Every structure is written in structure tokens, then in C-alpha cells.
Amino acid sequence: MNRNDQFPHHENLNLLANFRTDIPAGLAVFLISVPLALGIALASGAAQL
């Protein structure tokens, strides 16, 4: 088995093709994860920088 058999071949493998959906998804992850991480740090008594 060579390396090319491990990954599906896409004829239109363009990183900018999914850019319209990647930006809102990344923003949603950011808006959920940052307050969650700050809340966990506050609840655990982590030292402030």
C-alpha cells in the first residue's frame, strides 16, 4: 500500500473552496471555547497573568 491509497483523491482540492463555511465555524468554536476556558480557569483558581 502506497501513500496515495491512504487518502481519497479529490480533483478540486482547494483550501479556499470551503473558506465561506470555515470562517463561521471557526468563529463559533472561538466564541464557545474561550469563555468556557476562562470560566474553568476562574473556577479552578488559576493564577492571573
VOLO-911276 format. One record per atom (N, C-alpha, C, CB): residue number from 0; residue in three letters; atom name; x, y, z. Coordinates in nm, 3 decimals, m for minus. Each point is the difference from the previous one (the first is absolute). Glycine has a CB too. Layout:
N
pos NUM | code ALA | site CA | px X | py Y | pz Z;
...
This chain:
49
pos 0 | code MET | site N | px 0.085 | py m0.118 | pz 0.000;
pos 0 | code MET | site CA | px m0.085 | py 0.118 | pz 0.000;
pos 0 | code MET | site C | px 0.090 | py 0.124 | pz 0.000;
pos 0 | code MET | site CB | px m0.187 | py m0.124 | pz 0.123;
pos 1 | code ASN | site N | px 0.167 | py 0.207 | pz m0.222;
pos 1 | code ASN | site CA | px 0.079 | py 0.122 | pz m0.003;
pos 1 | code ASN | site C | px m0.077 | py 0.114 | pz 0.066;
pos 1 | code ASN | site CB | px 0.115 | py m0.077 | pz m0.211;
pos 2 | code ARG | site N | px m0.050 | py 0.190 | pz 0.223;
pos 2 | code ARG | site CA | px m0.057 | py 0.113 | pz 0.074;
pos 2 | code ARG | site C | px m0.126 | py 0.055 | pz m0.068;
pos 2 | code ARG | site CB | px 0.230 | py 0.057 | pz 0.080;
pos 3 | code ASN | site N | px m0.239 | py m0.066 | pz m0.210;
pos 3 | code ASN | site CA | px m0.116 | py 0.054 | pz m0.072;
pos 3 | code ASN | site C | px m0.127 | py m0.080 | pz 0.024;
pos 3 | code ASN | site CB | px 0.157 | py 0.084 | pz m0.172;
pos 4 | code ASP | site N | px m0.145 | py m0.210 | pz 0.214;
pos 4 | code ASP | site CA | px m0.117 | py m0.082 | pz 0.026;
pos 4 | code ASP | site C | px m0.065 | py 0.034 | pz 0.134;
pos 4 | code ASP | site CB | px 0.102 | py m0.180 | pz m0.138;
pos 5 | code GLN | site N | px m0.031 | py 0.248 | pz 0.226;
pos 5 | code GLN | site CA | px m0.052 | py 0.028 | pz 0.133;
pos 5 | code GLN | site C | px m0.099 | py 0.115 | pz 0.001;
pos 5 | code GLN | site CB | px 0.212 | py m0.084 | pz 0.092;
pos 6 | code PHE | site N | px m0.199 | py 0.177 | pz m0.184;
pos 6 | code PHE | site CA | px m0.084 | py 0.118 | pz m0.001;
pos 6 | code PHE | site C | px m0.081 | py 0.004 | pz m0.128;
pos 6 | code PHE | site CB | px 0.167 | py 0.123 | pz 0.142;
pos 7 | code PRO | site N | px m0.293 | py m0.082 | pz m0.131;
pos 7 | code PRO | site CA | px m0.081 | py 0.008 | pz m0.123;
pos 7 | code PRO | site C | px 0.052 | py 0.109 | pz m0.092;
pos 7 | code PRO | site CB | px m0.200 | py m0.082 | pz 0.125;
pos 8 | code HIS | site N | px 0.190 | py 0.058 | pz m0.253;
pos 8 | code HIS | site CA | px 0.046 | py 0.097 | pz m0.099;
pos 8 | code HIS | site C | px m0.114 | py 0.093 | pz m0.036;
pos 8 | code HIS | site CB | px 0.169 | py m0.164 | pz m0.091;
pos 9 | code HIS | site N | px m0.147 | py 0.292 | pz 0.109;
pos 9 | code HIS | site CA | px m0.100 | py 0.100 | pz m0.035;
pos 9 | code HIS | site C | px 0.056 | py 0.082 | pz m0.116;
pos 9 | code HIS | site CB | px m0.091 | py 0.010 | pz 0.238;
pos 10 | code GLU | site N | px 0.014 | py 0.002 | pz m0.341;
pos 10 | code GLU | site CA | px 0.046 | py 0.075 | pz m0.115;
pos 10 | code GLU | site C | px 0.003 | py 0.149 | pz 0.028;
pos 10 | code GLU | site CB | px m0.092 | py m0.177 | pz m0.148;
pos 11 | code ASN | site N | px 0.002 | py 0.226 | pz 0.234;
pos 11 | code ASN | site CA | px m0.005 | py 0.142 | pz 0.029;
pos 11 | code ASN | site C | px 0.039 | py 0.021 | pz 0.147;
pos 11 | code ASN | site CB | px m0.179 | py 0.037 | pz m0.177;
pos 12 | code LEU | site N | px 0.303 | py m0.066 | pz 0.210;
pos 12 | code LEU | site CA | px 0.048 | py 0.017 | pz 0.137;
pos 12 | code LEU | site C | px 0.053 | py 0.142 | pz 0.012;
pos 12 | code LEU | site CB | px 0.058 | py m0.248 | pz 0.025;
pos 13 | code ASN | site N | px m0.147 | py 0.339 | pz 0.008;
pos 13 | code ASN | site CA | px 0.035 | py 0.141 | pz 0.009;
pos 13 | code ASN | site C | px m0.039 | py 0.048 | pz 0.139;
pos 13 | code ASN | site CB | px m0.032 | py 0.035 | pz m0.250;
pos 14 | code LEU | site N | px 0.129 | py 0.017 | pz 0.325;
pos 14 | code LEU | site CA | px m0.026 | py 0.043 | pz 0.136;
pos 14 | code LEU | site C | px m0.098 | py 0.117 | pz 0.005;
pos 14 | code LEU | site CB | px 0.226 | py m0.079 | pz 0.063;
pos 15 | code LEU | site N | px m0.229 | py 0.158 | pz m0.166;
pos 15 | code LEU | site CA | px m0.091 | py 0.114 | pz m0.001;
pos 15 | code LEU | site C | px m0.144 | py m0.038 | pz m0.037;
pos 15 | code LEU | site CB | px 0.194 | py 0.143 | pz m0.059;
pos 16 | code ALA | site N | px m0.213 | py m0.265 | pz 0.013;
pos 16 | code ALA | site CA | px m0.134 | py m0.043 | pz m0.040;
pos 16 | code ALA | site C | px m0.094 | py m0.007 | pz 0.119;
pos 16 | code ALA | site CB | px 0.100 | py m0.128 | pz m0.188;
pos 17 | code ASN | site N | px m0.051 | py 0.092 | pz 0.304;
pos 17 | code ASN | site CA | px m0.084 | py m0.011 | pz 0.119;
pos 17 | code ASN | site C | px 0.016 | py 0.117 | pz 0.094;
pos 17 | code ASN | site CB | px 0.015 | py m0.244 | pz m0.020;
pos 18 | code PHE | site N | px 0.046 | py 0.351 | pz m0.026;
pos 18 | code PHE | site CA | px 0.029 | py 0.114 | pz 0.085;
pos 18 | code PHE | site C | px m0.127 | py 0.066 | pz 0.053;
pos 18 | code PHE | site CB | px 0.211 | py 0.036 | pz m0.128;
pos 19 | code ARG | site N | px m0.316 | py m0.032 | pz 0.047;
pos 19 | code ARG | site CA | px m0.125 | py 0.063 | pz 0.042;
pos 19 | code ARG | site C | px m0.064 | py m0.071 | pz 0.118;
pos 19 | code ARG | site CB | px m0.035 | py 0.075 | pz m0.233;
pos 20 | code THR | site N | px 0.053 | py m0.204 | pz 0.245;
pos 20 | code THR | site CA | px m0.057 | py m0.074 | pz 0.113;
pos 20 | code THR | site C | px 0.099 | py m0.016 | pz 0.115;
pos 20 | code THR | site CB | px m0.146 | py m0.120 | pz m0.161;
pos 21 | code ASP | site N | px 0.275 | py 0.126 | pz 0.131;
pos 21 | code ASP | site CA | px 0.100 | py m0.017 | pz 0.106;
pos 21 | code ASP | site C | px 0.008 | py 0.120 | pz 0.093;
pos 21 | code ASP | site CB | px 0.128 | py m0.145 | pz m0.155;
pos 22 | code ILE | site N | px m0.146 | py 0.264 | pz 0.103;
pos 22 | code ILE | site CA | px 0.009 | py 0.121 | pz 0.083;
pos 22 | code ILE | site C | px m0.111 | py 0.004 | pz 0.105;
pos 22 | code ILE | site CB | px 0.106 | py 0.122 | pz m0.193;
pos 23 | code PRO | site N | px m0.234 | py m0.138 | pz 0.157;
pos 23 | code PRO | site CA | px m0.103 | py m0.001 | pz 0.104;
pos 23 | code PRO | site C | px 0.015 | py m0.115 | pz 0.100;
pos 23 | code PRO | site CB | px m0.153 | py 0.109 | pz m0.164;
pos 24 | code ALA | site N | px 0.198 | py m0.224 | pz 0.116;
pos 24 | code ALA | site CA | px 0.020 | py m0.113 | pz 0.090;
pos 24 | code ALA | site C | px 0.112 | py 0.030 | pz 0.099;
pos 24 | code ALA | site CB | px m0.080 | py m0.158 | pz m0.178;
pos 25 | code GLY | site N | px 0.188 | py 0.216 | pz 0.130;
pos 25 | code GLY | site CA | px 0.111 | py 0.038 | pz 0.089;
pos 25 | code GLY | site C | px m0.041 | py 0.106 | pz 0.099;
pos 25 | code GLY | site CB | px 0.159 | py m0.057 | pz m0.179;
pos 26 | code LEU | site N | px m0.240 | py 0.151 | pz 0.136;
pos 26 | code LEU | site CA | px m0.049 | py 0.105 | pz 0.091;
pos 26 | code LEU | site C | px m0.091 | py m0.060 | pz 0.107;
pos 26 | code LEU | site CB | px 0.016 | py 0.168 | pz m0.186;
pos 27 | code ALA | site N | px m0.101 | py m0.262 | pz 0.149;
pos 27 | code ALA | site CA | px m0.087 | py m0.065 | pz 0.098;
pos 27 | code ALA | site C | px 0.080 | py m0.077 | pz 0.103;
pos 27 | code ALA | site CB | px m0.178 | py m0.017 | pz m0.173;
pos 28 | code VAL | site N | px 0.280 | py m0.055 | pz 0.128;
pos 28 | code VAL | site CA | px 0.086 | py m0.073 | pz 0.093;
pos 28 | code VAL | site C | px 0.071 | py 0.096 | pz 0.093;
pos 28 | code VAL | site CB | px 0.032 | py m0.182 | pz m0.169;
pos 29 | code PHE | site N | px 0.017 | py 0.293 | pz 0.116;
pos 29 | code PHE | site CA | px 0.067 | py 0.101 | pz 0.081;
pos 29 | code PHE | site C | px m0.093 | py 0.058 | pz 0.106;
pos 29 | code PHE | site CB | px 0.148 | py 0.053 | pz m0.195;
pos 30 | code LEU | site N | px m0.270 | py m0.018 | pz 0.154;
pos 30 | code LEU | site CA | px m0.094 | py 0.063 | pz 0.093;
pos 30 | code LEU | site C | px m0.048 | py m0.095 | pz 0.109;
pos 30 | code LEU | site CB | px m0.071 | py 0.149 | pz m0.185;
pos 31 | code ILE | site N | px 0.079 | py m0.277 | pz 0.162;
pos 31 | code ILE | site CA | px m0.039 | py m0.097 | pz 0.102;
pos 31 | code ILE | site C | px 0.120 | py m0.039 | pz 0.086;
pos 31 | code ILE | site CB | px m0.180 | py m0.085 | pz m0.151;
pos 32 | code SER | site N | px 0.296 | py 0.063 | pz 0.091;
pos 32 | code SER | site CA | px 0.113 | py m0.055 | pz 0.074;
pos 32 | code SER | site C | px 0.070 | py 0.102 | pz 0.089;
pos 32 | code SER | site CB | px 0.028 | py m0.159 | pz m0.185;
pos 33 | code VAL | site N | px m0.019 | py 0.284 | pz 0.143;
pos 33 | code VAL | site CA | px 0.072 | py 0.099 | pz 0.081;
pos 33 | code VAL | site C | px m0.073 | py 0.028 | pz 0.131;
pos 33 | code VAL | site CB | px 0.092 | py 0.102 | pz m0.209;
pos 34 | code PRO | site N | px m0.222 | py m0.071 | pz 0.209;
pos 34 | code PRO | site CA | px m0.066 | py 0.020 | pz 0.129;
pos 34 | code PRO | site C | px m0.002 | py m0.126 | pz 0.087;
pos 34 | code PRO | site CB | px m0.140 | py 0.173 | pz m0.110;
pos 35 | code LEU | site N | px 0.129 | py m0.289 | pz 0.046;
pos 35 | code LEU | site CA | px 0.004 | py m0.125 | pz 0.076;
pos 35 | code LEU | site C | px 0.135 | py m0.018 | pz 0.068;
pos 35 | code LEU | site CB | px m0.164 | py m0.101 | pz m0.160;
pos 36 | code ALA | site N | px 0.271 | py 0.125 | pz 0.087;
pos 36 | code ALA | site CA | px 0.134 | py m0.014 | pz 0.057;
pos 36 | code ALA | site C | px 0.023 | py 0.102 | pz 0.111;
pos 36 | code ALA | site CB | px 0.083 | py m0.086 | pz m0.220;
pos 37 | code LEU | site N | px m0.131 | py 0.209 | pz 0.200;
pos 37 | code LEU | site CA | px 0.016 | py 0.102 | pz 0.104;
pos 37 | code LEU | site C | px m0.082 | py m0.035 | pz 0.123;
pos 37 | code LEU | site CB | px 0.040 | py 0.172 | pz m0.176;
pos 38 | code GLY | site N | px m0.158 | py m0.225 | pz 0.158;
pos 38 | code GLY | site CA | px m0.083 | py m0.042 | pz 0.114;
pos 38 | code GLY | site C | px 0.062 | py m0.114 | pz 0.077;
pos 38 | code GLY | site CB | px m0.199 | py 0.074 | pz m0.124;
pos 39 | code ILE | site N | px 0.256 | py m0.170 | pz 0.055;
pos 39 | code ILE | site CA | px 0.067 | py m0.111 | pz 0.067;
pos 39 | code ILE | site C | px 0.122 | py 0.050 | pz 0.075;
pos 39 | code ILE | site CB | px m0.081 | py m0.159 | pz m0.177;
pos 40 | code ALA | site N | px 0.157 | py 0.249 | pz 0.117;
pos 40 | code ALA | site CA | px 0.118 | py 0.056 | pz 0.068;
pos 40 | code ALA | site C | px m0.041 | py 0.078 | pz 0.124;
pos 40 | code ALA | site CB | px 0.120 | py 0.013 | pz m0.220;
pos 41 | code LEU | site N | px m0.226 | py 0.063 | pz 0.211;
pos 41 | code LEU | site CA | px m0.048 | py 0.078 | pz 0.114;
pos 41 | code LEU | site C | px m0.050 | py m0.093 | pz 0.112;
pos 41 | code LEU | site CB | px m0.062 | py 0.189 | pz m0.156;
pos 42 | code ALA | site N | px m0.011 | py m0.291 | pz 0.119;
pos 42 | code ALA | site CA | px m0.055 | py m0.094 | pz 0.099;
pos 42 | code ALA | site C | px 0.110 | py m0.082 | pz 0.067;
pos 42 | code ALA | site CB | px m0.210 | py m0.011 | pz m0.133;
pos 43 | code SER | site N | px 0.318 | py m0.017 | pz 0.062;
pos 43 | code SER | site CA | px 0.107 | py m0.081 | pz 0.057;
pos 43 | code SER | site C | px 0.099 | py 0.083 | pz 0.079;
pos 43 | code SER | site CB | px m0.027 | py m0.159 | pz m0.188;
pos 44 | code GLY | site N | px 0.014 | py 0.290 | pz 0.183;
pos 44 | code GLY | site CA | px 0.090 | py 0.087 | pz 0.077;
pos 44 | code GLY | site C | px 0.136 | py 0.017 | pz m0.065;
pos 44 | code GLY | site CB | px m0.119 | py m0.071 | pz 0.204;
pos 45 | code ALA | site N | px 0.125 | py 0.066 | pz m0.335;
pos 45 | code ALA | site CA | px 0.127 | py 0.020 | pz m0.070;
pos 45 | code ALA | site C | px 0.050 | py 0.142 | pz 0.022;
pos 45 | code ALA | site CB | px m0.064 | py m0.172 | pz m0.173;
pos 46 | code ALA | site N | px 0.195 | py 0.187 | pz 0.180;
pos 46 | code ALA | site CA | px 0.059 | py 0.131 | pz 0.022;
pos 46 | code ALA | site C | px m0.021 | py 0.089 | pz m0.121;
pos 46 | code ALA | site CB | px 0.170 | py m0.101 | pz 0.153;
pos 47 | code GLN | site N | px m0.198 | py 0.228 | pz m0.130;
pos 47 | code GLN | site CA | px m0.016 | py 0.094 | pz m0.111;
pos 47 | code GLN | site C | px 0.136 | py 0.044 | pz m0.050;
pos 47 | code GLN | site CB | px m0.220 | py 0.079 | pz 0.094;
pos 48 | code LEU | site N | px 0.227 | py m0.049 | pz m0.220;
pos 48 | code LEU | site CA | px 0.126 | py 0.045 | pz m0.058;
pos 48 | code LEU | site C | px 0.019 | py 0.148 | pz 0.015;
pos 48 | code LEU | site CB | px m0.011 | py m0.185 | pz m0.160;
